[in-house]
Amino acid sequence: MSRVVADAKSSDADFIFYTSNFCPYCVAAKRLFESKGLSYLEINFANDPELRSIVVAETGHRTVPVIIDNRGDNPMFIGGFDETHRYLR
């Protein structure tokens, strides 16, 4: 099982998102989720420096945030903030 899937399966949150410190798009993603009444689990790369390379390898997404929709049976990679904003319209 991949790390992203394991993180998603271990949470009841609607969305899982990987962040870093001082990330304005991460703050915007939190506000977007809150405005839609969606729950989220934030996992900050600063707390586990090796995690970033694992998530990049699994998703191909190199910037933060990295956002996963956890509402269905299988976690689904959405992208970053812009993709998530379009996805939730």
C-alpha positions in Angstrom: 0.0 0.0 0.0 1.4 3.4 -0.9 2.0 6.0 1.8 -0.7 8.4 0.3 -3.3 5.6 0.4 -2.3 4.6 3.9 -2.6 8.2 5.1 -6.0 8.5 3.5 -7.3 5.1 4.8 -6.2 6.0 8.3 -8.4 9.1 8.4 -12.2 9.8 8.2 -11.5 13.3 6.8 -13.0 14.3 3.5 -9.7 15.4 2.1 -6.0 14.7 3.0 -3.6 17.4 2.0 0.2 17.6 2.3 1.6 21.1 3.1 4.7 23.0 4.0 5.3 26.0 6.1 4.8 29.4 4.6 2.5 28.2 1.8 -0.2 30.6 0.8 -1.9 28.0 -1.4 -2.1 25.7 1.6 -3.9 28.4 3.6 -6.2 29.0 0.6 -7.0 25.3 0.5 -7.9 25.2 4.2 -10.2 28.2 3.6 -11.8 26.5 0.6 -12.5 23.3 2.6 -13.9 25.3 5.5 -16.1 27.4 3.2 -17.6 24.2 1.7 -18.0 22.5 5.1 -15.5 19.8 4.2 -13.2 18.1 6.8 -9.5 17.7 6.1 -6.4 16.2 7.6 -3.3 18.4 7.1 0.1 16.6 6.9 3.0 19.0 7.0 6.2 17.9 5.2 8.2 19.9 7.8 7.4 17.2 10.3 8.7 14.4 8.1 11.3 15.6 5.5 11.5 12.2 3.7 7.7 12.2 3.2 7.9 14.9 0.5 10.0 12.7 -1.9 7.6 9.7 -1.2 4.5 11.8 -2.0 6.1 13.3 -5.2 7.1 9.8 -6.3 3.5 8.5 -5.8 1.6 11.4 -7.2 4.1 13.1 -9.6 3.0 16.5 -8.0 6.1 18.5 -7.0 4.5 21.6 -5.4 2.3 22.0 -2.3 -0.4 21.5 -1.4 -0.9 18.0 -2.6 -4.6 17.2 -2.2 -6.3 13.8 -2.1 -10.1 13.4 -2.2 -10.8 10.8 0.5 -14.6 10.7 0.2 -15.0 7.7 -2.0 -14.0 4.1 -1.5 -10.6 4.8 -3.1 -8.6 7.9 -2.3 -8.2 10.1 -5.4 -5.3 12.5 -6.2 -6.7 15.8 -7.2 -3.6 18.0 -7.6 -2.8 21.4 -6.0 -5.0 24.3 -5.0 -6.0 25.4 -8.5 -7.1 21.9 -9.5 -9.0 21.4 -6.2 -10.7 24.8 -6.6 -12.0 23.8 -10.1 -12.9 20.3 -8.8 -15.1 21.6 -6.0 -17.0 24.1 -8.1 
